[in-house]
Every structure is written in structure tokens, then in C-alpha cells.
């Protein structure tokens, strides 16, 4: 699934788009790297990704 979208923060081409939270006041989509960075800014601390598909 290719996409011509660009990250609203770093302007890199992205193949999977992340929607920013409205509190971030960002217009457009984010790449996974910038999305993760914004998440850690808003929710500081250690984060562990959970695979819910194994339930």
C-alpha cells in the first residue's frame, strides 16, 4: 500500500499515516517516528507496545 503522503512534521514520505491528536495542533498526517515522539511528549515515561492480536 504505497502513499504519496508527507509527514506534517519532518516532511518525509510515509507509507502508513498516523493521525495526530487534536491537542497537538498539527494539520496533516504523521510518520511513525514523529507520532511516537509526540506520544512520548504528551505521555512521558516508559511505554511498552502490546500486541492485542494474540488474545
C-alpha positions in Angstrom: 0.0 0.0 0.0 2.0 3.0 -1.3 1.2 6.6 -0.4 2.4 10.0 -1.6 1.7 11.5 1.8 4.4 13.5 3.5 4.8 13.8 7.3 3.5 17.2 8.6 6.4 17.4 11.0 9.5 16.1 9.2 8.3 16.2 5.6 9.4 12.6 4.9 7.4 10.3 2.6 5.2 8.0 4.6 3.6 4.7 3.7 1.4 4.4 6.8 -0.3 7.5 8.0 -0.9 8.4 11.7 -3.5 10.9 12.7 -2.2 13.5 15.2 -4.3 14.1 18.3 -6.2 17.4 18.1 -4.4 18.6 21.2 -1.1 18.6 19.2 -2.5 21.3 16.8 -0.9 19.6 13.7 -2.5 19.8 10.3 -1.9 16.6 8.3 -0.6 13.1 8.9 2.5 11.9 10.8 5.1 9.2 10.1 5.6 6.6 12.8 8.8 8.2 14.1 7.2 11.6 14.6 4.0 10.1 16.0 6.0 8.1 18.6 7.9 11.2 19.5 4.7 13.3 20.1 3.2 10.5 22.1 6.2 10.4 24.4 6.0 14.2 24.8 2.4 14.0 25.8 2.7 10.8 27.8 6.2 10.8 29.4 7.6 7.6 30.9 8.3 4.1 29.7 5.9 2.7 27.1 5.6 -0.9 26.0 3.8 -1.8 22.8 1.3 -4.5 23.3 0.2 -7.0 20.6 -3.5 -7.5 21.2 -3.9 -9.9 18.3 -2.5 -12.8 20.3 -5.6 -12.9 22.7 
